[in-house]
Structures are given as structure tokens and as C-alpha cells.
Amino acid sequence: MNRSDRRVADRRRDASKTNGERRRTDRRTERGDRRGEERLPLELWMEELAGDDIYFRRSGNIASGGVFFDRAIPHPLGTVVTLKFALPGDREMVVARGEVVSAAAAGEGLGMGVKFVHVEGDGQKRIRAFLKSA
């Protein structure tokens, strides 16, 4: 199969996808998966402070480097937030400052990824221990 035939075959295959499927696939290909660690699916209520506003959000998954809120109306990329949460089985709160690094685009639904940029005290160690034990 020559190069032209491959392009035609690729277009036909892509034409069978819905627009949403094509956008999701293209976005993953363009940006790649920048996460360097495994994420654990975890629904956990977190308090989020963004400027003077306080939100209560439920996480979709967590890793040692950040969290994804799958049902959140996202903040703009680069927004700095403070998150407060208690891991299952741990009474002490984890306090982490984070930056919004991914957000659902208009028309793509909800969702927002926050990368931890600073975790107070031994919070990072406790997150890692929790993930290892899960």
C-alpha cells in the first residue's frame, strides 16, 4: 500500500468516528499523556479555595502529583488553587497548592486537572503511602 492509499484508508477510518471521538483522539495525540505516574480512581470530597471563592468538589482520581475532578466546571488554565482534603483512613488534612493544567473545552463537558505544586508538611508522603496501599 503506497502513501496515498494509506491516507485514504486513514480518512475513511476517521470518518467513521463521531466528532467527539475524533477530538478526544486528536487531543491525546497532540498533547500526549503528560502524567508520569499511575492514577487511582477515587471519589473524595475536597475543599478548593480559588482567590476569595470556596468550592467543594468531588475528585475522580488522584496521583501523587495531582488530582482530576471529572464533574467540575473548570477554571482557566494556570489558575492557582488550594486544596484541602483527608485521605480515607487518615484524620489529618492534606493541604496542597495546585495549578489547573487541564480543562474540558467548551462543548466537551466537565472536568479539570490540578497539578500539585506544593504540599504542606508530610502530606506528599501520606498521599504516596495511601496510593501504595490501595
N, C-alpha and C positions, 0 to 999 in steps of 0.2 A: 504494500500500500504506500503510495507516494504521499508527500506532504500535503498536497491539495486534497486528496481523498480523506486524509486524517482530519483536516479542518472541517470538511463537510460532515464527516461522521460525528465529530465533536459538537458541531452546531445542531445536528439532529438530536443528539442525546440531550443537550442542554435545552432544546426547545420543548422537550417532554416534561421539564421541571416547571413548577409554578414559579412565579416571580419571587415569592418569599423564599423558596428553597434556593433559587439561584443567588439571591442577595446574600443569604446566610453562607453559602458555599464560597462565594467570591470574597466575602469579608474575612472568612477564616484563612483563605489562601493569601490575601493581600497582607493581612496583619500577622498571620501565624498565631500560634498559641504561645504567648509570652510567659505563661506561668511555668516556673521551673520546678514546681512541686505538686504533689498529689493533693486533690481537694476532697474533703469529706462532706457528703450531703448531711446537712444539719439545720433543722428549723429551730432557731434560737432567737428570742426577743432581745433586741439591742436598743439602747438609748443612743440617739445620734444628735449631736449639737453641731449646727452649721450656722456660724455667726450668732445671732440672737435667737435663732429658732431651735426648737427641740422637737425631734421626731421619734417615734417608736417604730422600729422596723423589724421584720422577721427575716432572718438570713435563709438563704437557700443552700449555701455550702460555705465551708471555711477551710483555710490553709494557714500555715504558719506565717505566710506573707500577706494575707488579706482575706477579704470576705466578699461574697456575692449576694446581693439582695435581688431575688428573682421577681418580686412583685412590687418593686419600688418605682415611683415616678422619679427619674434620675435628676441629679443636679448636673450642671455643666461640667465638662471635663476640667480637671485641675482644681475643683473646689476642695478646700481642706475641711475635714470634719473630725470631730472627736467622738469615738465610740466607747460606750460603757456596757459591759456585759459580764455575766457569770457563766462559766462553763458548767456543763452537767456534772454534779458531784463536787463542785467547788463553791464554797460560800463567798470567797473573796472576789471582788470585781476586777476585771481586766479593764484598764483604761488605755486606749490606743488612739493616737492621732493618725489620720489617714488621708489619702488623696484619691479623689474619684478618677479612675483611669480607664473605665469603660462605661458606656451608657447606651441604652437602646436608642436608636434613631427614631425620629418621628415616623409613625405608622408601623413600627416594628414591635410595638408592645412595651412592656415594662422591663426594668432590670438595670442594675448598676453594680459595677465592681469597684471596690475600695482597696487600695494597697496600703498596708500599714507602713508608715514612715518612722514612727516612734511608739514603742510600747513601754509604759511605765513599770518600774520595779522589776519583779520576776515574771511579769505577765507573759512575755515571749516564751520563757522556759515552761510555764504552765500550759500554754497553748500546744507547744511541741509534745509535752508529756501526754496531754489529752489525746492528740492525734495518734500518737504511737500506741496508746492503749485501746483505741477504738477499733 
